[in-house]
Amino acid sequence: MEAKPWRDRVQQEEELVEQLQLQVSQAAKRRAQALLDGVDELGSVAEVARALGRSWTAVDKAIKKNGPGSAGPNTTK
């Protein structure tokens, strides 16, 4: 059985990386929305952070970076 040419393998892996980056971006947006739902339920970013055992700055950054109205990470080439 002949191995795929390296160019084909590189192209295949680039396509996979692009798909994975899109999935990560979508997951980050869903996570930010879930964090916002937590803020609505618990009343503050600090309370959500405490409930998750995370710093409030990490929760705040996740919401600001990926929440509604944010452009989020640029995954286009």
C-alpha positions in Angstrom: 0.0 0.0 0.0 1.4 3.3 -1.1 1.6 6.2 1.5 -0.2 9.4 0.7 2.1 12.2 -0.7 3.2 14.6 2.0 1.4 17.5 0.3 -1.9 15.7 0.6 -1.2 14.8 4.2 -0.4 18.4 5.0 -3.6 19.6 3.4 -5.6 17.0 5.2 -4.2 18.1 8.6 -4.7 21.8 7.8 -8.4 21.1 7.1 -8.6 19.2 10.4 -7.0 22.0 12.3 -9.5 24.5 10.8 -12.4 22.3 11.8 -11.1 22.0 15.3 -10.5 25.7 15.6 -14.1 26.3 14.6 -15.3 23.8 17.2 -13.3 25.4 19.9 -14.7 28.8 19.0 -18.2 27.6 19.1 -17.6 25.8 22.4 -16.1 29.0 23.9 -19.3 31.0 22.9 -21.5 28.3 24.4 -19.4 28.4 27.6 -19.6 32.2 27.8 -23.4 32.0 27.5 -23.5 29.3 30.3 -21.4 31.6 32.5 -23.8 34.5 31.8 -26.7 32.2 32.8 -24.8 31.5 36.0 -24.4 35.3 36.6 -28.1 35.7 36.1 -28.8 32.9 38.6 -26.2 33.7 41.2 -26.1 37.5 40.8 -22.5 38.2 40.0 -19.4 37.0 38.2 -17.6 36.6 41.6 -20.3 34.2 42.8 -20.1 32.1 39.5 -16.3 32.0 39.9 -16.6 30.8 43.5 -19.1 28.1 42.5 -16.7 26.9 39.9 -13.5 27.3 41.9 -12.0 29.7 39.4 -10.8 33.3 39.7 -13.4 36.0 38.9 -11.0 37.5 36.4 -10.9 34.2 34.4 -14.7 34.1 34.3 -15.0 37.8 33.4 -12.4 37.4 30.6 -14.2 34.4 29.2 -17.5 36.2 29.1 -16.0 39.4 27.6 -14.0 37.5 25.0 -16.7 35.1 23.8 -20.0 36.3 25.1 -22.8 37.8 23.0 -21.8 40.9 21.1 -18.1 40.0 21.0 -16.4 39.1 17.8 -14.5 36.3 19.6 -11.2 35.0 18.2 -10.6 35.4 14.5 -10.4 32.0 13.0 -10.4 33.1 9.4 -7.3 33.1 7.2 
